[in-house]
Amino acid sequence: MVLLGGLQTLTGPIVGAAVFTWLQDTVARQTDYWQALLGFAILLLVIAFPQGIVGFIRDRFGDETHAKDNAEKAATPASQRTAIKEGL
């Protein structure tokens, strides 16, 4: 449920549990093979959203400063970030 909802977020496991429960209830009503279909659906969701559902929503619709900070961090070489942290 944490992987489905999103790591490193407070709301990720809550969203993951809600989606998992809804998906389980919906799929179980449709077929006798609900466990296989549920596993396949969760696998697809985890592959489609590597940061979880909450991480995807935060990156897609989140605040611009968070996305800008991540882009700047990715563009800065690791050795330079270390030097900045150490005050060199």
Phi, psi and omega in degrees: 000326177292316179296323180291317183280317179139135178278156174060029174227152178283323183273348182304306179297328179292314178295318179300317179295319180294315179295317179299314181295316178297314181296318179297314180296316181294313183289322182297331179285337188271328189208161175283340181264038186295329181292319178293316179294322178296316177299318179295318179296318179294319177301315178297319180294320180291323177290319182290326182236082184298334178263009181086172182293316180293320177297321177296314180296319180296318180289323184282315186242003184290183184285146187297327182293325178295315179294322180294318178298318179295320179294318178294321179295320180291329182279340181274127178299151183299322181295324179289322178297321179296317179296322178294318179296323182278353177080026180271000000 
